[in-house]
Amino acid sequence: MHATHLDAATGTKGPDKQRIHNARTRFEGTALISDPVLLRQRVEEGIGRGKAYGCGLLSLAPARPTGD
């Protein structure tokens, strides 16, 4: 697993223009999926409270052969 810190997502919220700040980190790695139904749900819904601001999105790709 590799983590990369990204610039924070910032903006305003509500009629009083309350400032919001969401720290962001990109995680890259390989996962073994034990519950494909739950994975599908998480991909469709996103993860975490920052998803309204473009955070919490999951991108998936098939694993590449290791060349063994």
Backbone torsions as a table, in degrees:
resi	resn	phi	psi	omega
1	MET	NA	137.6	178.9
2	HIS	-127.1	131.0	179.5
3	ALA	-114.6	134.8	177.4
4	THR	-125.8	121.9	176.6
5	HIS	-75.5	136.4	180.0
6	LEU	-115.0	166.4	174.0
7	ASP	-59.4	148.3	-179.6
8	ALA	-69.4	149.1	171.2
9	ALA	-88.4	126.8	-178.3
10	THR	-127.9	159.2	178.4
11	GLY	176.9	-164.4	177.6
12	THR	-125.0	159.8	-174.9
13	LYS	-141.4	137.1	173.0
14	GLY	76.6	173.5	-177.3
15	PRO	-66.2	-24.3	179.2
16	ASP	-88.4	5.9	177.3
17	LYS	55.1	43.4	176.7
18	GLN	-61.5	129.9	-179.6
19	ARG	-74.9	138.4	176.2
20	ILE	-120.0	154.4	-177.6
21	HIS	-146.1	118.0	178.1
22	ASN	-118.6	116.0	174.0
23	ALA	-66.3	144.8	-178.8
24	ARG	-128.2	143.5	175.1
25	THR	-140.7	136.2	174.9
26	ARG	-98.8	127.3	176.7
27	PHE	-109.5	131.9	176.9
28	GLU	-128.3	137.2	179.6
29	GLY	174.9	-166.4	-179.3
30	THR	-117.5	139.8	-179.3
31	ALA	-127.7	148.2	170.9
32	LEU	-100.8	117.9	-174.6
33	ILE	-88.1	118.5	179.7
34	SER	-103.4	-16.6	179.3
35	ASP	-136.0	86.7	-176.4
36	PRO	-62.9	-29.2	179.1
37	VAL	-67.0	-45.6	178.0
38	LEU	-65.1	-39.8	177.5
39	LEU	-59.5	-46.7	179.3
40	ARG	-58.7	-42.9	178.8
41	GLN	-60.7	-44.9	-179.3
42	ARG	-66.7	-36.4	177.4
43	VAL	-65.4	-42.2	-179.0
44	GLU	-69.4	-37.8	-173.8
45	GLU	-94.8	-24.3	-172.4
46	GLY	84.2	175.5	-176.5
47	ILE	-132.1	134.3	171.7
48	GLY	89.4	170.3	-174.5
49	ARG	-78.1	-13.1	-179.0
50	GLY	-87.9	4.3	-174.3
51	LYS	-64.9	-25.0	176.6
52	ALA	-67.5	-15.0	-178.3
53	TYR	-111.3	19.8	178.2
54	GLY	86.1	9.7	177.5
55	CYS	-102.4	162.8	177.5
56	GLY	81.7	15.9	179.7
57	LEU	-88.7	146.0	178.4
58	LEU	-114.2	132.6	173.0
59	SER	-116.2	132.4	-176.7
60	LEU	-125.0	148.5	175.0
61	ALA	-145.5	149.6	176.8
62	PRO	-60.9	148.4	177.2
63	ALA	-66.0	145.3	176.3
64	ARG	-87.3	147.7	175.0
65	PRO	-59.0	143.8	-178.0
66	THR	-83.0	-10.7	178.4
67	GLY	81.4	22.9	179.0
68	ASP	-65.6	NA	NA
